[in-house]
Amino acid sequence: MSLPRTAPGGWLVLTAAVLAAIALFQPTGAGAADRPVGYRLGAGDLLQITVVGEADLTGKFRVGPDGAISYPLVGSLAAADRTVADLAQDLAARLAERAPTRSPPLVEVAEYAPVFAAGDFERPGQYAFRPGMVALELVAVAGGLRRPRLATDSLMLQVIAAEQEVADQRLARVAARVHRARIAAEIARGPFAPDAATLGDPFVPAADLTAIIDNEKALFEVRKTVLAGQQAALRSQGANFDQEIAALRRSIALHEDEIGLLQQEVNTAQGLVEKGLAPLPRLLASKRQLSATRRDALDLDSYLARARQNKLQIEQKIQELSDQQAKDNAGALLDLDLNLARIERKLRAATAALTETGSRLAVGPAQIPEPSFRIARVVGEAHVDLPADEFTRLEPRDILRVDRPEPTPAPARESRAPPAGAIAGR
């Protein structure tokens, strides 16, 4: 990397002059033909610097927030607010002072600093800059302008929501009515035969009413079957205890007869012993047998009392099953009455909201105003607010802001509010 020297120290000046002259005629920058005329570098730009035959001096260098790049041998080199040609000339001079190269450095803009979309965009944010980009291109890559929220759109959604709420509350009211009728039938311990005309609603589809009634009928039969099964099982246990009680009574009667016979035998043996006609051991054996039989009789009395107690508990459980179901149904009936009252209030509120919102739909579609464009551009160390339109050319680091005023109401049109008869509660 040496050059012929013309005079002591004079080659540095000559080299710098030659390199600067060459740099002025070099097509610097990626897409130099597309680069904005007189474009001045700034923070965020990515530069491609190429020095032929010098791999250590070739690479990509980002202009930092301080407006400078960090370059080998040179160190920090100011780049902000300079043209590519100016930067190349300065870099060539600095390299000539430190390590003269065979060719001057070629400086190109590999990637421009981004531009920013703010305001009423579908996807506001940061986007890559392209030389020659206009505001409309940034609008396109940012997804276009956000659709304005029209008052009529919101009202239409409110009408749909109110209509759904009214329909839901009507259906809930029918379901609560049929549920209440089923519970009342269980409390009365009678059949469940709901009257569709009384419990239904003219604005609830007949298929929905039929499905609700069928479900409650099925539930009624299931609960009735379960209760009957539980009571039947308990009655079966009670019948077993009845058989046990009858058997114990027969055993007690037999023991009483046996005790009577043994008592006679003891009395007879006692008389014979007193007369010396029978041995004493025989009398003692008869007394022991009589005592054992009496103990067995006492055990049988205890078993009988226990069996009677078990039978009484079975009868109590049978009654408790019916009482518990009646108690649960009474509580459910109170809750249902309260729920029905709440449903009626919600239905009235939803109906009023539907009527009010429907009447407000009499206002026609709003007129959508044209959007306004503004550009915040970095000039020096400050941002300057500039007016713009769709075809204003952008520069790197520009912030394009698009705002759209609120739509203005248009002339009235026919309301979508439903007729009063369609939303009146029953």
Sequence and secondary structure as in RCSB ss.txt:
>XXXX:A:sequence
MSLPRTAPGGWLVLTAAVLAAIALFQPTGAGAADRPVGYRLGAGDLLQITVVGEADLTGKFRVGPDGAISYPLVG
SLAAADRTVADLAQDLAARLAERAPTRSPPLVEVAEYAPVFAAGDFERPGQYAFRPGMVALELVAVAGGLRRPRL
ATDSLMLQVIAAEQEVADQRLARVAARVHRARIAAEIARGPFAPDAATLGDPFVPAADLTAIIDNEKALFEVRKT
VLAGQQAALRSQGANFDQEIAALRRSIALHEDEIGLLQQEVNTAQGLVEKGLAPLPRLLASKRQLSATRRDALDL
DSYLARARQNKLQIEQKIQELSDQQAKDNAGALLDLDLNLARIERKLRAATAALTETGSRLAVGPAQIPEPSFRI
ARVVGEAHVDLPADEFTRLEPRDILRVDRPEPTPAPARESRAPPAGAIAGR
>XXXX:A:secstr
     SSTTHHHHHHHHHHHHHHHTS  STTGGGS TT    TT EEEEE TT GGG EEEE  TTSEEEETTTE
EEE TT  HHHHHHHHHHHHHHHS  SS  EEEEEE   EEEEESBSS EEE   TT BHHHHHHHTTSB     
HHHHHHHHHHHHHHHHHHHHHHHHHHHHHHHHHHHHHHTS     HHHH  TTS HHHHHHHHHHHHHHHHHHHH
HHHHHHHHHHHHHHHHHHHHHHHHHHHHHHHHHHHHHHHHHHHHHHHHHHTSS HHHHHHHHHHHHHHHHHHHHH
HHHHHHHHHHHHHHHHHHHHHHHHHHHHHHHHHHHHHHHHHHHHHHHHHHHHHHHHHHHHTTEEEEE    EEEE
EEEETTEEEEEEE TT B  TT EEEEE    EEEEE       HHHH   
